[in-house]
Amino acid sequence: MKRIRKSIRFMLCMAVILFAMTTAVMGCYQKDPDTVDIPGKTPSGTSEQQTDPTSTPAGKAIPTVNRQAELADAKSKNPDAVAWLYIPGAEVDDPVMQAEDNGFYLNRDELREYSTWGCYYADCRDHLSSREVLDTNTVIYGHSSSDCDPDGVRFTKLHRYMDADFVKENPYIYLSVDGDDLIFQITALFITDIEFDYINPNPMGSKLTEFFQTVERKNWLDFDGVTFSEGDTILTLSTCCRKYDKTNSGNQRLVIMAKLLPEGATEQAFTVKPVKKPEMP
């Protein structure tokens, strides 16, 4: 009887051990939870996310995006190329042109050929030859479709940034000029009519103070940890917006503003939420 009891105990112990081992192995091969595909965001768990500039852990240096080779190639094809614009959240990765007047590239592409959707081009008054000579406010224009579809052509995709959560995931805009790759952090988004001179390259004195006060009133995004100051260098992206243009005037614009970060800047913790009642046109 003792031998039988020992045999039974032995068999029970072996059964428990085998069950535990089987459970552990099944746990290792458990299916990962489904991920949500957000436009402009690399799904979590992929190798690309480790090198995505917008996914840098807080306190780490924000990696620049080198587009010097692309800029040089664009210049070789058209000397009007003055910069290279990279906005991962808006799927923009293209040259920026500049002419003597702001109407020249309205319906021309990067090779000066006719194009309904034109190209990205800098305000004719701006200086983009280096970091040191940037104006207080560098303005880049681009077309957008009248339906304001966030998956539409050119700068129509900037409408994605109306979502504060999307801004949190995609806070940076990258601009390469000769010999320097610059990083800007988004600080404001608003809808305005053209009566507000948001394209002024160098507002000074009381005009600069009024400029920032107007942006603050219009801003759709309430940031904690990211602010404008009057000493900042700004990048402004401007496109048409008919979504709120009740009279169909054609004079309303969607504007995104971002401030230039210093070389070697590290990512800072911040929060952003939508403003309940921003000033509208």
LINCORQUI-V446641 format. One record per backbone hydrogen bond with DSSP energy under -0.5 kcal/mol. NH is the residue of the N-H (numbers start at 1). CO is the residue of the C=O. Records with the same first field share a line. If there is no record, write none. Layout:
NH = CO / CO
This chain:
5 = 1
6 = 2
7 = 3
8 = 4
9 = 5
10 = 6
11 = 7
12 = 8
13 = 9
14 = 10
15 = 11
16 = 12
17 = 13
18 = 14
19 = 15
20 = 16
21 = 17
22 = 18
23 = 19
24 = 20
25 = 21
26 = 22
27 = 23
28 = 24
29 = 25
30 = 27
37 = 35
38 = 36
41 = 38
46 = 43
49 = 46
50 = 47
51 = 48
52 = 48
55 = 52
56 = 53
59 = 267
60 = 57
62 = 265
63 = 61
66 = 64
67 = 65
71 = 67
72 = 68
73 = 69
74 = 70
75 = 71
76 = 72
77 = 73
78 = 74
81 = 78
82 = 96
83 = 96
84 = 176
85 = 94
86 = 174
87 = 92
90 = 87
91 = 87 / 88
92 = 87
93 = 91
94 = 85
96 = 83
97 = 120
98 = 80
104 = 101
106 = 103
108 = 105
109 = 113
112 = 109
115 = 107
118 = 115
119 = 105
120 = 95
121 = 141
122 = 97
123 = 139
126 = 123
128 = 126
133 = 130
134 = 131
136 = 201
137 = 201
138 = 234
139 = 137
140 = 236
141 = 121
142 = 238
143 = 117
148 = 145
152 = 149
155 = 143
156 = 153
157 = 154
158 = 155
159 = 156
160 = 157
161 = 158
162 = 159
163 = 160
164 = 162
167 = 163
168 = 164
169 = 165
170 = 166
173 = 184
174 = 86
175 = 182
176 = 84
177 = 175 / 180
180 = 177
182 = 175 / 180
184 = 173
185 = 259
186 = 171 / 184
187 = 257
188 = 257
190 = 255
192 = 253
194 = 251
196 = 193
197 = 195
198 = 196
200 = 197
203 = 200
207 = 204
209 = 205
210 = 206
211 = 207
212 = 208
213 = 209
214 = 210
215 = 211
216 = 212
217 = 213
218 = 214
219 = 215
220 = 189
222 = 220 / 273
223 = 221
224 = 271
232 = 229
234 = 136
235 = 258
236 = 138
237 = 256
238 = 140
239 = 254
241 = 252
245 = 242
246 = 244
248 = 245
253 = 192
254 = 239
255 = 190 / 253
256 = 237
257 = 188
258 = 235
259 = 185
260 = 233
261 = 183
265 = 262
267 = 60
271 = 224
273 = 222
275 = 220
279 = 217
